[in-house]
């Protein structure tokens, strides 16, 4: 029998959220599936009129077959850490006018936040999880994208071009993730707006406190601090990801009881 607390949580879920939770519990491969895949299954489920039970396996098998995802297993070996650049890996450099951002050399000459860069390098070397760059750039600038690549080549060459993702400024970063965002995808970013969008897409946000942000108190999630020594900062990031993994496992076990 569920505790009152767990029952209250279940009562607050929408039908889609409840369906998604049960789908992931009954078929564990979907825990790591992109959110858009699970939404496609839900939509196909709702379009059927021959459903017998809440999770009719015959219907589900048919849906999987038609969607071409039967027996599909996604990348389950590692979590993914996506790391922002401006204000996270590189120091935020205030400028008086917007034109400054379009000047040649602006992005390539940004000073690195050395503790953060070193902490990220540690995780790339240890291969505890897959590390990606996820950075916005000025799409109408003739220099921004190239200079961001140059900056990475100088300060974080350990992350190859296949693990660098750039999206136009103002766009939702979660929309540019190959395969979509899953519960095992983490975003390290200094900007709350990006983190909130990321969590809405199904991932987990980690806010990098760089000494000039976090004054409005909007972000209530996990924080790590740029001023900490690289070894400590690397441990903080890893601990956050491991704690979330254990929480997901405990929640799943609790719902099964």
C-alpha positions, 0 to 999 in steps of 0.5 A: 500500500502506498504511503499518504505522501506517495499517494498525494504525489500520484494524485497530483500527476496528470494522466500523461505524467502518470502514463510516462511514470508507469511506462518507465517503471514497467519497461526500464529501457524507456527511462533513458529514452528521449522525451519526444519518444515517450510523448509519441508513445503516449499520443499513439496510446491516446489515439487508440480505441481498443485499450483494455488496461491502463498499460495494455501490453498487446497495444503497447507492443503494437505501438512500438512496432508501428513507431519502429522502436520495438526492443529499442535500447538507448545510450544507457551506459553513461549520463550526459553533462552539457556545459555552457560557455559564456559565464560558465567556462569563460568569464562574463564580460560586461559591455556598454553597447551591443555593438561590442559583442560583434567586434572581432576578437570579443569571444576568442579573448574571453578569459577562462574560469580556470577552476571550472575548465579544470573540473570539466577536463577532469570529467572528460579524462575520467569518462564518468559520463559523456561531456558536451559543450552546449553554447548559444552564439550570435547567429548574425555575427561573422565572428562569434561561432568561429571564435567560440570554436577557437576558444575551445581549441585553446582551453578545452581541446579535450572536447572534440567537435562531435561533442560541441553543440551551438544554437542561436542566442534566444533559442531553447537549448534543449531543442538542439540535443540529438535524440532529445533530453532525458532524465540522465541529461544534465546542464551546467549553466549560469543562466536560470532561464536556460536551466528552467527550460532544460528541466521542463524538457525532462533534464536536470539543471545545475547552476554555476555560481560565478560571483555575479549571478544568482542575486534574484533568487529565482533558481531553487535547484542545485548550485555549484560554485566557480570559486571552489578548487577544481578537484572540489568542483569536479566532485560537487558536479559528480556528487549531484549527478550520482545523488539524482541517479540514486533518487530515481532508483529509490523513487522507482522502487517505492512505486513498485511496492 
